[in-house]
Amino acid sequence: MSDDTEEVHFYTPQRWENWIKTLNEEFKEGEGISDDKAGEISLNMQEDVVISCLKIVKSVKNKRISKKKARMFLDDINNIVLETKDGLHEDVAIILESVQISLLAVIRSCIEWLGKPSTKLSLDELIDLALSKEEEGDVDGALEAISTLGARVISGESMPDIEDIPYSMVVEWLEGIEVISENLSDDV
């Protein structure tokens, strides 16, 4: 393993700040931002972070970094993208919060992947469990179920269809896992 050979940065605060700057520039006071443009920027922000997380996964698989080092990199990304931003227009803050919610599940899924994700429940059962936990107010339990699902998607299982699930926080997390699924390549 080449953990000590050079300093590697999978994601930097500057990259995240550039996305927020882009989002702010697209928002025009009084006009707002079109849903299409907001969706495009949101997806691009998510994909940028997901690709960085998947590069960490690939580096572990290729034994270029240890799981311990990977966890440090994932924690760094977590700290960068989940940092609270003050002074944003309300609409920009709402878009950013939605992206952050999805990315929370992405990062937690990659961390879960570093261990051995449970295979006791099917992916559909994990979704049902997460929805049940969310309904009970157990947000941590819901996130744990979705993180396990995400880790298993990273390991090669197919993402279940989520189209008919009513909107909830679980759905926002699942949308992040969908971005993982869409960006997995044969060599990750």
C-alpha positions as CSV (number, residue, x, y, z in Angstrom):
1,M,0.0,0.0,0.0
2,S,1.2,3.5,-0.8
3,D,-0.5,5.4,2.0
4,D,2.7,7.3,2.8
5,T,4.1,8.1,-0.6
6,E,2.3,11.3,-1.3
7,E,-0.5,13.5,0.0
8,V,-3.7,12.8,-1.9
9,H,-6.8,14.9,-1.9
10,F,-9.9,13.2,-3.2
11,Y,-12.1,16.3,-2.6
12,T,-11.2,19.8,-1.5
13,P,-13.2,22.6,0.2
14,Q,-12.4,24.7,-2.9
15,R,-14.3,22.3,-5.1
16,W,-17.4,22.4,-2.9
17,E,-17.2,26.2,-2.6
18,N,-17.1,26.5,-6.4
19,W,-20.4,24.5,-6.5
20,I,-22.0,26.8,-4.0
21,K,-20.7,29.8,-5.9
22,T,-22.2,28.4,-9.1
23,L,-25.5,27.9,-7.4
24,N,-25.5,31.4,-6.0
25,E,-24.6,32.9,-9.4
26,E,-27.5,31.0,-11.1
27,F,-29.9,32.5,-8.5
28,K,-31.0,35.9,-9.6
29,E,-32.7,38.0,-6.9
30,G,-36.4,38.4,-7.7
31,E,-36.2,35.9,-10.5
32,G,-35.3,32.8,-8.7
33,I,-33.6,29.8,-10.3
34,S,-35.5,27.5,-12.7
35,D,-36.3,24.0,-11.4
36,D,-34.4,22.6,-14.4
37,K,-31.3,24.6,-13.7
38,A,-31.5,23.8,-10.0
39,G,-31.9,20.1,-10.7
40,E,-29.0,20.1,-13.1
41,I,-26.6,21.9,-10.6
42,S,-27.8,19.6,-7.8
43,L,-27.2,16.5,-9.7
44,N,-23.8,17.7,-10.9
45,M,-22.8,18.6,-7.3
46,Q,-23.9,15.1,-6.1
47,E,-22.1,13.4,-9.0
48,D,-18.9,15.3,-8.3
49,V,-18.9,14.1,-4.7
50,V,-20.0,10.6,-5.5
51,I,-17.2,10.1,-8.1
52,S,-14.7,11.3,-5.5
53,C,-16.1,8.8,-2.9
54,L,-16.0,6.0,-5.5
55,K,-12.4,6.8,-6.3
56,I,-11.7,6.2,-2.6
57,V,-13.5,2.8,-2.9
58,K,-11.5,1.9,-6.0
59,S,-8.3,2.9,-4.3
60,V,-9.1,0.5,-1.4
61,K,-10.0,-2.3,-3.8
62,N,-6.7,-1.7,-5.7
63,K,-4.8,-1.7,-2.4
64,R,-3.4,1.8,-3.0
65,I,-4.8,3.0,0.3
66,S,-5.8,1.3,3.5
67,K,-9.3,1.2,4.8
68,K,-8.2,3.4,7.7
69,K,-6.9,6.0,5.3
70,A,-10.0,5.7,3.2
71,R,-12.1,6.4,6.3
72,M,-10.1,9.5,6.9
73,F,-10.7,10.7,3.4
74,L,-14.4,10.0,3.6
75,D,-14.6,11.9,7.0
76,D,-12.8,14.8,5.3
77,I,-15.4,14.8,2.5
78,N,-18.2,14.5,5.0
79,N,-16.9,17.6,6.9
80,I,-16.5,19.6,3.7
81,V,-19.9,18.9,2.1
82,L,-22.1,18.8,5.3
83,E,-20.7,22.1,6.7
84,T,-23.5,24.6,7.4
85,K,-23.4,27.6,5.1
86,D,-24.7,30.9,6.4
87,G,-25.8,33.9,4.4
88,L,-27.3,32.0,1.5
89,H,-30.6,33.0,-0.1
90,E,-33.4,30.8,1.3
91,D,-33.9,29.1,-2.1
92,V,-30.2,28.3,-2.5
93,A,-30.1,27.0,1.1
94,I,-33.0,24.7,0.4
95,I,-31.3,23.3,-2.7
96,L,-28.0,22.9,-0.8
97,E,-29.7,21.1,2.1
98,S,-31.4,18.6,-0.3
99,V,-28.0,17.9,-1.9
100,Q,-26.4,17.5,1.6
101,I,-29.1,15.1,2.7
102,S,-28.5,12.8,-0.3
103,L,-24.7,13.0,0.2
104,L,-25.0,12.0,3.8
105,A,-26.3,8.6,2.7
106,V,-23.6,8.4,0.0
107,I,-20.7,9.0,2.4
108,R,-22.2,6.7,5.1
109,S,-22.7,4.0,2.4
110,C,-19.0,4.2,1.5
111,I,-18.0,4.0,5.2
112,E,-20.3,1.0,5.6
113,W,-18.7,-0.6,2.5
114,L,-15.3,-0.4,4.3
115,G,-16.7,-3.0,6.7
116,K,-18.8,-5.9,5.8
117,P,-22.4,-4.8,5.1
118,S,-25.1,-7.0,6.5
119,T,-26.8,-9.3,4.0
120,K,-29.6,-10.5,6.3
121,L,-32.3,-8.4,4.6
122,S,-32.9,-7.9,0.9
123,L,-32.5,-4.4,-0.5
124,D,-36.3,-4.0,-0.7
125,E,-36.5,-5.1,3.0
126,L,-33.9,-2.5,3.9
127,I,-36.0,0.2,2.2
128,D,-39.1,-1.0,4.1
129,L,-37.0,-1.0,7.4
130,A,-35.7,2.5,6.7
131,L,-39.2,3.8,6.0
132,S,-40.5,2.2,9.2
133,K,-37.7,3.6,11.2
134,E,-38.2,7.1,9.8
135,E,-41.9,6.9,10.6
136,E,-41.0,5.9,14.2
137,G,-38.7,8.9,14.5
138,D,-35.6,6.7,14.5
139,V,-33.6,8.7,11.9
140,D,-30.3,7.1,12.8
141,G,-31.8,3.6,12.3
142,A,-33.3,4.6,9.0
143,L,-29.9,6.0,7.8
144,E,-28.2,2.8,9.0
145,A,-30.6,0.7,6.8
146,I,-30.0,3.0,3.8
147,S,-26.2,3.0,4.3
148,T,-26.2,-0.8,4.3
149,L,-28.3,-0.8,1.1
150,G,-25.8,1.7,-0.4
151,A,-22.8,-0.4,0.6
152,R,-24.3,-3.4,-1.1
153,V,-25.0,-1.4,-4.2
154,I,-21.3,-0.4,-4.2
155,S,-20.5,-4.1,-3.8
156,G,-22.4,-4.9,-7.0
157,E,-26.1,-5.4,-6.1
158,S,-28.7,-3.7,-8.4
159,M,-30.4,-0.6,-7.1
160,P,-34.1,-1.3,-6.4
161,D,-36.8,0.8,-8.1
162,I,-37.7,3.7,-5.8
163,E,-40.1,5.5,-8.1
164,D,-43.3,4.6,-6.2
165,I,-42.0,5.4,-2.7
166,P,-43.7,8.5,-1.3
167,Y,-41.4,11.5,-0.7
168,S,-39.5,11.3,2.6
169,M,-36.0,11.8,4.0
170,V,-35.4,8.1,3.1
171,V,-36.2,8.9,-0.5
172,E,-33.7,11.8,-0.5
173,W,-31.1,9.3,0.8
174,L,-32.1,6.8,-1.8
175,E,-31.6,9.4,-4.5
176,G,-28.0,9.7,-3.4
177,I,-27.6,5.9,-3.6
178,E,-29.1,6.1,-7.2
179,V,-26.3,8.5,-8.1
180,I,-23.8,6.0,-6.8
181,S,-25.5,3.3,-8.9
182,E,-25.4,5.4,-12.0
183,N,-21.7,6.3,-11.5
184,L,-20.4,2.8,-10.8
185,S,-18.2,1.5,-13.5
186,D,-17.0,-2.0,-14.1
187,D,-13.6,-1.1,-12.6
188,V,-14.9,0.4,-9.3
